[in-house]
Each structure stands twice: as structure tokens, then as C-alpha cells.
Amino acid sequence: LVIDPWNEMDHVRPPDMSLTEYTGLAIKRFRKFARKHRVHLIVVAHPAKLQRSRETGKYPTPSLYDISDSAHWANKPDIGIVVHRESLGPDGTTTIKVAKVRYCGVIGSPGEVTGLRWNREATRYEKQETDDA
């Protein structure tokens, strides 16, 4: 089950509940639902606005703590994956980083792949070959 994106869902937060508390409760309910129904649940949540580097003009690779609304996005999930597109356009590359794995070795392990490009025809990311062979 994929919820994409989190910020497009209709939320009804009680007036006496902070955004951080609400986000934590929502994640807790998602986990309970996934376990009960034996499904893998993915929530796509975007980072808050990042600041460009003054030196390079590029955006930094976001972390799970950069996701809008709460640090719970870094603390509560079993797996946290960051997909970061370096730049828009045909020359932009993408990094996919497994930033967190709660049960390391059982359901995966942290790591990253850089230099990926989207292949529209194959509908997947592909590693670009280098001339340094």
C-alpha cells in the first residue's frame, strides 16, 4: 500500500494536538494497520524547503529529519529511504539512500546508490556507466 504524498491527504487534527503529536499518532496507526492486514505500507513524505549551498548552488541531500511536520518520520519507521534528484533536466542524476533499517540484516541494510538516471522507456532508474573502466 502506497500513500503518496502524505501532505495531500485530508487531515483532521484535533485542536489540542500539536502537529508533532498528530504525525506520531498517524504513523503509529499506519503501523498497526499494516501489521493487522499483513501489508507493506509506504508513506511518501517530502522534506521541508531546503536551502541551496552558497558555494555550489546545489541543494543538500535531505535526511529523514528534514521531512516536513516532525522528527517522527526519522524515529518511528522501520525503513527510511531518501530519493534525491541532484537537478532537474536530462543531465540530472538521482541518489537513492536507505537511511534507516530497524531490523538490519533481516529486512535490509543501510546504503546508497548514486549516479542513477531515470529511463522513461524501461520505467526504472539505471546506473550510468562511466568511462573509467
Contacts in CASP RR format, 6 or more apart in sequence:
PFRMAT RR
TARGET T0000
AUTHOR 0000-0000-0000
METHOD contacts of the structure
MODEL  1
LVIDPWNEMDHVRPPDMSLTEYTGLAIKRFRKFARKHRVHLIVVAHPAKL
QRSRETGKYPTPSLYDISDSAHWANKPDIGIVVHRESLGPDGTTTIKVAK
VRYCGVIGSPGEVTGLRWNREATRYEKQETDDA
1 34 0 8 1.000
1 39 0 8 1.000
1 40 0 8 1.000
1 41 0 8 1.000
1 42 0 8 1.000
2 41 0 8 1.000
2 42 0 8 1.000
2 44 0 8 1.000
3 9 0 8 1.000
3 30 0 8 1.000
3 41 0 8 1.000
3 42 0 8 1.000
3 43 0 8 1.000
3 44 0 8 1.000
4 42 0 8 1.000
4 43 0 8 1.000
4 44 0 8 1.000
5 44 0 8 1.000
5 45 0 8 1.000
5 46 0 8 1.000
6 43 0 8 1.000
6 44 0 8 1.000
6 45 0 8 1.000
6 46 0 8 1.000
6 69 0 8 1.000
7 45 0 8 1.000
7 46 0 8 1.000
7 68 0 8 1.000
11 22 0 8 1.000
11 26 0 8 1.000
13 19 0 8 1.000
13 22 0 8 1.000
14 22 0 8 1.000
17 25 0 8 1.000
19 69 0 8 1.000
19 70 0 8 1.000
20 69 0 8 1.000
20 70 0 8 1.000
20 71 0 8 1.000
20 72 0 8 1.000
23 69 0 8 1.000
23 70 0 8 1.000
23 72 0 8 1.000
23 73 0 8 1.000
24 70 0 8 1.000
24 72 0 8 1.000
24 76 0 8 1.000
27 43 0 8 1.000
27 72 0 8 1.000
27 73 0 8 1.000
27 76 0 8 1.000
27 77 0 8 1.000
28 76 0 8 1.000
30 41 0 8 1.000
30 43 0 8 1.000
31 41 0 8 1.000
31 76 0 8 1.000
31 78 0 8 1.000
33 39 0 8 1.000
33 41 0 8 1.000
34 40 0 8 1.000
34 41 0 8 1.000
43 77 0 8 1.000
45 67 0 8 1.000
45 68 0 8 1.000
45 69 0 8 1.000
45 73 0 8 1.000
46 67 0 8 1.000
46 68 0 8 1.000
47 62 0 8 1.000
47 66 0 8 1.000
47 67 0 8 1.000
47 68 0 8 1.000
48 66 0 8 1.000
48 67 0 8 1.000
48 68 0 8 1.000
50 59 0 8 1.000
50 60 0 8 1.000
50 62 0 8 1.000
50 66 0 8 1.000
51 59 0 8 1.000
51 60 0 8 1.000
52 58 0 8 1.000
52 59 0 8 1.000
53 59 0 8 1.000
53 60 0 8 1.000
58 86 0 8 1.000
58 87 0 8 1.000
61 82 0 8 1.000
61 84 0 8 1.000
61 95 0 8 1.000
61 97 0 8 1.000
62 82 0 8 1.000
62 84 0 8 1.000
63 74 0 8 1.000
63 82 0 8 1.000
63 99 0 8 1.000
64 73 0 8 1.000
64 74 0 8 1.000
64 77 0 8 1.000
64 80 0 8 1.000
64 82 0 8 1.000
64 99 0 8 1.000
64 100 0 8 1.000
65 71 0 8 1.000
65 73 0 8 1.000
65 74 0 8 1.000
67 73 0 8 1.000
67 74 0 8 1.000
74 80 0 8 1.000
74 99 0 8 1.000
74 100 0 8 1.000
77 100 0 8 1.000
77 102 0 8 1.000
78 101 0 8 1.000
78 102 0 8 1.000
78 103 0 8 1.000
78 107 0 8 1.000
79 98 0 8 1.000
79 100 0 8 1.000
79 101 0 8 1.000
79 102 0 8 1.000
79 107 0 8 1.000
79 108 0 8 1.000
80 98 0 8 1.000
80 99 0 8 1.000
80 100 0 8 1.000
80 101 0 8 1.000
81 96 0 8 1.000
81 97 0 8 1.000
81 98 0 8 1.000
81 99 0 8 1.000
82 95 0 8 1.000
82 96 0 8 1.000
82 97 0 8 1.000
82 99 0 8 1.000
83 94 0 8 1.000
83 95 0 8 1.000
83 96 0 8 1.000
83 97 0 8 1.000
84 94 0 8 1.000
84 95 0 8 1.000
84 96 0 8 1.000
84 97 0 8 1.000
85 92 0 8 1.000
85 93 0 8 1.000
85 94 0 8 1.000
86 92 0 8 1.000
86 93 0 8 1.000
86 94 0 8 1.000
86 95 0 8 1.000
87 93 0 8 1.000
92 117 0 8 1.000
93 114 0 8 1.000
93 115 0 8 1.000
93 116 0 8 1.000
93 117 0 8 1.000
93 128 0 8 1.000
94 115 0 8 1.000
94 116 0 8 1.000
94 117 0 8 1.000
94 118 0 8 1.000
94 125 0 8 1.000
95 112 0 8 1.000
95 113 0 8 1.000
95 114 0 8 1.000
95 115 0 8 1.000
95 116 0 8 1.000
96 112 0 8 1.000
96 113 0 8 1.000
96 116 0 8 1.000
96 125 0 8 1.000
97 111 0 8 1.000
97 112 0 8 1.000
97 113 0 8 1.000
98 108 0 8 1.000
98 109 0 8 1.000
98 110 0 8 1.000
98 111 0 8 1.000
98 112 0 8 1.000
99 110 0 8 1.000
100 110 0 8 1.000
101 107 0 8 1.000
101 108 0 8 1.000
101 109 0 8 1.000
101 110 0 8 1.000
104 110 0 8 1.000
113 127 0 8 1.000
115 127 0 8 1.000
115 128 0 8 1.000
116 125 0 8 1.000
116 126 0 8 1.000
116 127 0 8 1.000
116 128 0 8 1.000
117 125 0 8 1.000
117 126 0 8 1.000
117 128 0 8 1.000
118 124 0 8 1.000
118 125 0 8 1.000
119 125 0 8 1.000
119 126 0 8 1.000
END
